[in-house]
Amino acid sequence: MGKNQFGGFGGGYGGGGNMQQLMKQAQKLQEQMAKAQEDLDTREYSAQAGGGMVSVVVTGKREVKSIQIKPECVDPDDVEMLQDMILAAVNEALRNGEQAREAEMSRLTPGMGGMF
């Protein structure tokens, strides 16, 4: 039996052990990433806009959980400003969640540059 073109992976030439170790490491990384994903999905992220007039909480699953609006910012003659504050707070809370997700995945996969 000759050495294959892949430098002896399998076939009894010693490369199989390294491949098994690599597969075990990949499986461990996959398990860690699944656990991190589960943890990230249960977290909550918040943001405010308009100097705290509007507060928003979102989940790691990117769902809006709550919106709080202080009554003094509700001006029937300027509904657009309230709408803008709500959008700003929601988008900021979602960005906070995404940054936390990216940081956690980067910690688990250093050097893989956003592959996950």
GUDREN-493820 format. One record per atom (N, C-alpha, C): atom name; x, y, z; residue in one letter. Coordinates in Angstrom, 1 decimal, always signed. Each point is the difference from the previous one (the first is absolute). Example, Ala and Ser with C-alpha at 12.3 -4.5 7.8 and 13.67 -1.06 7.14 Angstrom:
PT   atom        u        v        w   type
PT      N    +13.2     -5.7     +7.8      A
PT     CA     -0.9     +1.2     +0.0      A
PT      C     +0.9     +1.2     +0.0      A
PT      N     -0.4     +1.1     -0.7      S
PT     CA     +0.9     +1.1     +0.0      S
PT      C     -0.8     +1.1     +0.8      S
END
This chain:
PT   atom        u        v        w   type
PT      N     +0.9     -1.2     +0.0      M
PT     CA     -0.9     +1.2     +0.0      M
PT      C     +0.9     +1.2     +0.0      M
PT      N     -0.1     +0.9     -1.0      G
PT     CA     +0.8     +1.2     -0.1      G
PT      C     -0.6     +1.2     +0.7      G
PT      N     +0.8     +1.0     +0.2      K
PT     CA     -0.4     +1.2     +0.7      K
PT      C     -0.9     +0.8     -1.0      K
PT      N     -1.1     +0.5     +0.5      N
PT     CA     -0.9     +0.7     -0.9      N
PT      C     +0.4     +1.4     -0.3      N
PT      N     -0.7     +0.7     -0.9      Q
PT     CA     +0.4     +1.3     -0.4      Q
PT      C     -0.2     +1.1     +1.1      Q
PT      N     -0.7     -0.4     +1.1      F
PT     CA     -0.3     +1.0     +1.0      F
PT      C     +1.0     -0.1     +1.2      F
PT      N     +1.2     -0.6     -0.3      G
PT     CA     +1.0     +0.0     +1.1      G
PT      C     -0.3     -1.0     +1.1      G
PT      N     -0.8     -1.1     -0.3      G
PT     CA     -0.1     -1.1     +0.9      G
PT      C     -1.2     +0.1     +0.9      G
PT      N     -1.0     +0.9     -0.2      F
PT     CA     -1.2     +0.0     +0.8      F
PT      C     -0.7     -1.4     -0.2      F
PT      N     -0.1     -0.7     +1.1      G
PT     CA     -0.6     -1.3     -0.1      G
PT      C     +1.0     -1.0     -0.5      G
PT      N     -0.4     -1.2     -0.3      G
PT     CA     +0.8     -0.9     -0.7      G
PT      C     +1.1     -0.5     +1.0      G
PT      N     +0.0     +0.3     +1.2      G
PT     CA     +1.0     -0.6     +1.0      G
PT      C     +1.3     +0.7     +0.0      G
PT      N     +0.1     +1.2     -0.5      Y
PT     CA     +1.3     +0.7     -0.1      Y
PT      C     +0.1     +1.1     +1.1      Y
PT      N     -0.8     +0.0     +1.0      G
PT     CA     +0.2     +0.9     +1.1      G
PT      C     -0.8     +1.3     -0.1      G
PT      N     -0.5     +0.4     -1.1      G
PT     CA     -0.7     +1.2     -0.2      G
PT      C     -1.4     +0.0     +0.6      G
PT      N     -0.5     -1.2     +0.2      G
PT     CA     -1.4     -0.1     +0.5      G
PT      C     -0.2     +0.5     +1.4      G
PT      N     +1.0     -0.1     +0.8      G
PT     CA     +0.0     +0.5     +1.4      G
PT      C     -0.2     +1.5     +0.0      G
PT      N     +0.8     +0.7     -0.8      N
PT     CA     -0.2     +1.4     -0.1      N
PT      C     -1.3     +0.5     -0.5      N
PT      N     -0.6     -0.8     -0.9      M
PT     CA     -1.3     +0.3     -0.6      M
PT      C     -1.0     -0.2     +1.1      M
PT      N     +0.1     -1.1     +0.8      Q
PT     CA     -1.0     -0.2     +1.1      Q
PT      C     +0.1     +1.1     +1.0      Q
PT      N     +1.2     +0.5     +0.3      Q
PT     CA     +0.1     +1.1     +1.0      Q
PT      C     -0.6     +1.2     -0.5      Q
PT      N     +0.2     +0.3     -1.3      L
PT     CA     -0.6     +1.2     -0.6      L
PT      C     -1.5     -0.1     +0.0      L
PT      N     -0.6     -1.2     -0.3      M
PT     CA     -1.4     -0.2     +0.0      M
PT      C     -0.6     +0.2     +1.5      M
PT      N     +0.8     -0.5     +1.0      K
PT     CA     -0.5     +0.2     +1.4      K
PT      C     +0.0     +1.5     +0.3      K
PT      N     +1.1     +0.7     -0.4      Q
PT     CA     +0.0     +1.5     +0.2      Q
PT      C     -1.1     +0.7     -0.6      Q
PT      N     -0.3     -0.4     -1.3      A
PT     CA     -1.1     +0.6     -0.7      A
PT      C     -1.3     -0.2     +0.7      A
PT      N     -0.2     -1.3     +0.5      Q
PT     CA     -1.3     -0.3     +0.6      Q
PT      C     -0.1     +0.8     +1.3      Q
PT      N     +1.1     +0.1     +0.8      K
PT     CA     +0.0     +0.8     +1.2      K
PT      C     -0.4     +1.5     -0.3      K
PT      N     +0.6     +0.5     -1.0      L
PT     CA     -0.2     +1.4     -0.4      L
PT      C     -1.5     +0.2     -0.4      L
PT      N     -0.5     -1.0     -0.7      Q
PT     CA     -1.4     +0.1     -0.4      Q
PT      C     -0.9     -0.1     +1.2      Q
PT      N     +0.3     -0.8     +1.0      E
PT     CA     -0.8     +0.0     +1.3      E
PT      C     +0.1     +1.3     +0.7      E
PT      N     +1.2     +0.6     +0.1      Q
PT     CA     +0.2     +1.2     +0.7      Q
PT      C     -0.8     +1.1     -0.7      Q
PT      N     +0.0     +0.0     -1.3      M
PT     CA     -0.8     +1.0     -0.8      M
PT      C     -1.5     -0.1     +0.2      M
PT      N     -0.4     -1.2     +0.0      A
PT     CA     -1.5     -0.3     +0.3      A
PT      C     -0.4     +0.5     +1.3      A
PT      N     +0.9     -0.2     +1.0      K
PT     CA     -0.3     +0.4     +1.4      K
PT      C     +0.0     +1.6     +0.1      K
PT      N     +1.0     +0.5     -0.7      A
PT     CA     +0.1     +1.5     +0.0      A
PT      C     -1.2     +0.6     -0.7      A
PT      N     -0.5     -0.6     -1.1      Q
PT     CA     -1.1     +0.5     -0.7      Q
PT      C     -1.3     -0.1     +0.8      Q
PT      N     -0.1     -1.1     +0.8      E
PT     CA     -1.2     -0.1     +0.9      E
PT      C     +0.1     +1.1     +1.0      E
PT      N     +1.1     +0.2     +0.6      D
PT     CA     +0.2     +1.0     +1.0      D
PT      C     -0.3     +1.4     -0.5      D
PT      N     +0.5     +0.3     -1.2      L
PT     CA     -0.2     +1.3     -0.7      L
PT      C     -1.5     +0.2     -0.2      L
PT      N     -0.7     -1.0     -0.4      D
PT     CA     -1.4     +0.1     -0.3      D
PT      C     -0.9     +0.4     +1.2      D
PT      N     +0.5     -0.4     +1.2      T
PT     CA     -0.7     +0.3     +1.2      T
PT      C     +0.3     +1.4     +0.6      T
PT      N     +1.0     +0.6     -0.4      R
PT     CA     +0.4     +1.3     +0.5      R
PT      C     -0.9     +1.1     -0.5      R
PT      N     +0.0     +1.1     +0.8      E
PT     CA     -0.8     +1.2     -0.4      E
PT      C     +1.0     +1.2     -0.2      E
PT      N     -0.4     +0.8     -0.9      Y
PT     CA     +0.8     +1.2     -0.3      Y
PT      C     -0.9     +1.2     -0.1      Y
PT      N     +0.4     +1.1     +0.6      S
PT     CA     -0.8     +1.2     +0.1      S
PT      C     +0.7     +1.2     -0.6      S
PT      N     -0.8     +1.0     -0.3      A
PT     CA     +0.5     +1.3     -0.5      A
PT      C     -1.0     +1.0     +0.2      A
PT      N     +0.5     +1.3     +0.0      Q
PT     CA     -0.9     +1.1     +0.3      Q
PT      C     +0.2     +1.0     -1.1      Q
PT      N     -1.0     +0.9     -0.2      A
PT     CA     +0.1     +1.1     -1.0      A
PT      C     -0.7     +1.2     +0.6      A
PT      N     +0.4     +1.2     -0.5      G
PT     CA     -0.7     +1.2     +0.5      G
PT      C     +0.4     +0.3     +1.4      G
PT      N     +1.2     -0.3     +0.4      G
PT     CA     +0.4     +0.3     +1.4      G
PT      C     -0.8     -0.9     +1.0      G
PT      N     -0.3     -1.2     -0.4      G
PT     CA     -0.8     -0.9     +0.9      G
PT      C     -1.5     +0.1     -0.1      G
PT      N     -0.5     +0.8     -0.9      M
PT     CA     -1.4     +0.1     -0.2      M
PT      C     -0.6     -1.3     -0.6      M
PT      N     +0.8     -0.7     -0.8      V
PT     CA     -0.5     -1.3     -0.5      V
PT      C     +1.0     -1.1     +0.3      V
PT      N     -0.4     -1.1     +0.6      S
PT     CA     +0.8     -1.1     +0.4      S
PT      C     -0.5     -1.3     -0.7      S
PT      N     +0.9     -0.8     -0.5      V
PT     CA     -0.4     -1.2     -0.7      V
PT      C     +0.9     -1.1     +0.5      V
PT      N     -0.6     -1.2     +0.1      V
PT     CA     +0.7     -1.2     +0.4      V
PT      C     -0.3     -1.0     -1.1      V
PT      N     +1.1     -0.7     -0.5      V
PT     CA     -0.2     -1.0     -1.0      V
PT      C     +0.7     -1.3     +0.5      V
PT      N     -0.4     -1.1     -0.5      T
PT     CA     +0.6     -1.3     +0.4      T
PT      C     +1.2     -0.3     -1.0      T
PT      N     +0.7     -1.0     +0.4      G
PT     CA     +1.1     -0.5     -0.9      G
PT      C     -0.5     -0.6     -1.3      G
PT      N     -1.3     -0.4     +0.0      K
PT     CA     -0.7     -0.5     -1.2      K
PT      C     -0.5     +1.1     -0.9      K
PT      N     +0.4     +1.3     +0.3      R
PT     CA     -0.3     +1.1     -0.7      R
PT      C     -1.5     +0.3     +0.0      R
PT      N     -0.6     -0.2     +1.1      E
PT     CA     -1.4     +0.3     +0.2      E
PT      C     -0.2     +1.2     +1.0      E
PT      N     -0.8     +0.9     -0.3      V
PT     CA     -0.3     +1.2     +0.9      V
PT      C     -0.8     -0.6     +1.2      V
PT      N     +0.5     +0.2     +1.2      K
PT     CA     -0.6     -0.5     +1.2      K
PT      C     -0.9     +1.1     +0.6      K
PT      N     +0.6     +1.2     +0.0      S
PT     CA     -0.8     +1.1     +0.6      S
PT      C     +0.4     +1.3     -0.5      S
PT      N     -0.9     +1.0     +0.0      I
PT     CA     +0.2     +1.4     -0.4      I
PT      C     -0.6     +0.8     +1.1      I
PT      N     +0.7     +0.9     +0.6      Q
PT     CA     -0.5     +0.9     +1.0      Q
PT      C     +0.2     +1.5     -0.5      Q
PT      N     -1.1     +0.7     +0.1      I
PT     CA     +0.0     +1.4     -0.5      I
PT      C     -0.5     +0.9     +1.1      I
PT      N     +0.8     +1.0     +0.3      K
PT     CA     -0.3     +0.9     +1.1      K
PT      C     -1.1     +0.9     -0.5      K
PT      N     -1.1     +0.2     +0.7      P
PT     CA     -1.1     +0.8     -0.4      P
PT      C     +0.3     +1.4     -0.5      P
PT      N     +1.0     +0.6     +0.6      E
PT     CA     +0.3     +1.4     -0.3      E
PT      C     +0.6     +0.1     -1.4      E
PT      N     +0.4     -1.1     -0.7      C
PT     CA     +0.5     +0.2     -1.3      C
PT      C     -1.0     -0.3     -1.1      C
PT      N     -1.2     -0.2     +0.4      V
PT     CA     -1.1     -0.3     -0.9      V
PT      C     -0.6     +1.4     -0.3      V
PT      N     +0.3     +0.5     -1.2      D
PT     CA     -0.6     +1.2     -0.5      D
PT      C     -0.8     -0.3     -1.3      D
PT      N     -1.3     +0.2     +0.1      P
PT     CA     -0.9     -0.3     -1.1      P
PT      C     +0.4     +0.8     -1.3      P
PT      N     +0.6     +1.2     +0.2      D
PT     CA     +0.4     +0.8     -1.1      D
PT      C     +1.4     -0.4     -0.6      D
PT      N     +0.7     -1.0     +0.6      D
PT     CA     +1.3     -0.4     -0.5      D
PT      C     +0.1     -1.5     +0.2      D
PT      N     -0.8     -0.8     -0.6      V
PT     CA     +0.0     -1.4     +0.1      V
PT      C     +1.3     -0.6     -0.7      V
PT      N     +0.5     +0.7     -1.0      E
PT     CA     +1.2     -0.4     -0.7      E
PT      C     +1.2     -0.1     +0.9      E
PT      N     +0.1     +0.9     +0.9      M
PT     CA     +1.1     +0.0     +1.0      M
PT      C     -0.1     -1.3     +0.8      M
PT      N     -1.1     -0.3     +0.5      L
PT     CA     -0.2     -1.2     +0.8      L
PT      C     +0.3     -1.3     -0.8      L
PT      N     -0.5     +0.0     -1.2      Q
PT     CA     +0.3     -1.1     -0.9      Q
PT      C     +1.5     -0.2     -0.2      Q
PT      N     +0.7     +1.1     -0.2      D
PT     CA     +1.5     +0.0     -0.2      D
PT      C     +0.7     -0.5     +1.2      D
PT      N     -0.5     +0.4     +1.2      M
PT     CA     +0.6     -0.4     +1.3      M
PT      C     -0.2     -1.5     +0.1      M
PT      N     -1.1     -0.5     -0.3      I
PT     CA     -0.3     -1.5     +0.1      I
PT      C     +0.9     -0.7     -0.9      I
PT      N     +0.1     +0.4     -1.3      L
PT     CA     +0.9     -0.7     -0.9      L
PT      C     +1.4     +0.0     +0.4      L
PT      N     +0.5     +1.2     +0.5      A
PT     CA     +1.3     +0.1     +0.5      A
PT      C     +0.3     -1.0     +1.1      A
PT      N     -0.9     -0.1     +1.0      A
PT     CA     +0.2     -0.8     +1.1      A
PT      C     +0.0     -1.5     -0.4      A
PT      N     -1.0     -0.4     -0.8      V
PT     CA     -0.1     -1.4     -0.5      V
PT      C     +1.3     -0.4     -0.8      V
PT      N     +0.4     +0.9     -0.9      N
PT     CA     +1.2     -0.4     -0.8      N
PT      C     +1.3     +0.0     +0.9      N
PT      N     +0.1     +0.8     +1.0      E
PT     CA     +1.2     +0.0     +0.9      E
PT      C     -0.1     -1.3     +0.8      E
PT      N     -1.1     -0.3     +0.5      A
PT     CA     -0.1     -1.3     +0.8      A
PT      C     +0.4     -1.2     -0.8      A
PT      N     -0.5     +0.0     -1.3      L
PT     CA     +0.3     -1.1     -0.9      L
PT      C     +1.5     +0.0     -0.3      L
PT      N     +0.6     +1.1     -0.2      R
PT     CA     +1.5     +0.1     -0.2      R
PT      C     +0.7     -0.5     +1.2      R
PT      N     -0.4     +0.4     +1.2      N
PT     CA     +0.6     -0.5     +1.2      N
PT      C     +0.0     -1.5     +0.1      N
PT      N     -1.1     -0.6     -0.4      G
PT     CA     -0.1     -1.5     +0.0      G
PT      C     +0.9     -0.6     -1.0      G
PT      N     +0.1     +0.6     -1.2      E
PT     CA     +0.8     -0.6     -1.1      E
PT      C     +1.5     +0.2     +0.4      E
PT      N     +0.4     +1.1     +0.6      Q
PT     CA     +1.4     +0.1     +0.4      Q
PT      C     +0.4     -1.0     +1.1      Q
PT      N     -0.9     -0.3     +0.9      A
PT     CA     +0.2     -1.0     +1.0      A
PT      C     +0.2     -1.4     -0.6      A
PT      N     -0.9     -0.3     -1.0      R
PT     CA     +0.1     -1.2     -0.7      R
PT      C     +1.3     -0.2     -0.8      R
PT      N     +0.4     +1.1     -0.7      E
PT     CA     +1.3     -0.1     -0.7      E
PT      C     +1.1     -0.1     +0.9      E
PT      N     +0.0     +0.7     +1.1      A
PT     CA     +1.1     -0.1     +1.0      A
PT      C     +0.1     -1.4     +0.5      A
PT      N     -1.1     -0.6     +0.4      E
PT     CA     +0.0     -1.4     +0.5      E
PT      C     +0.5     -1.0     -1.0      E
PT      N     -0.5     +0.1     -1.2      M
PT     CA     +0.4     -1.0     -1.1      M
PT      C     +1.5     +0.2     -0.3      M
PT      N     +0.5     +1.3     +0.0      S
PT     CA     +1.4     +0.3     -0.3      S
PT      C     +0.9     -0.6     +1.1      S
PT      N     -0.5     +0.0     +1.3      R
PT     CA     +0.7     -0.6     +1.1      R
PT      C     +0.2     -1.5     -0.2      R
PT      N     -1.0     -0.6     -0.5      L
PT     CA     +0.0     -1.5     -0.2      L
PT      C     +0.8     -0.4     -1.3      L
PT      N     +0.0     +0.9     -1.0      T
PT     CA     +0.7     -0.3     -1.2      T
PT      C     +1.0     +1.0     -0.4      T
PT      N     +1.0     +0.2     +0.8      P
PT     CA     +1.0     +1.1     -0.3      P
PT      C     +0.7     -0.3     -1.4      P
PT      N     +0.1     +1.1     -0.7      G
PT     CA     +0.7     -0.2     -1.3      G
PT      C     -0.9     -0.5     -1.2      G
PT      N     -1.2     -0.2     +0.3      M
PT     CA     -0.9     -0.5     -1.1      M
PT      C     -0.8     +1.1     -0.6      M
PT      N     +0.2     +1.2     +0.5      G
PT     CA     -0.6     +1.2     -0.5      G
PT      C     -1.4     +0.0     -0.5      G
PT      N     -0.9     -0.2     +1.0      G
PT     CA     -1.4     +0.2     -0.4      G
PT      C     -0.6     -1.1     -0.8      G
PT      N     +0.6     -1.2     -0.1      M
PT     CA     -0.5     -1.1     -0.7      M
PT      C     -1.4     -0.5     +0.6      M
PT      N     -0.1     +0.3     +1.3      F
PT     CA     -1.2     -0.5     +0.7      F
PT      C     -0.8     +1.2     +0.4      F
END
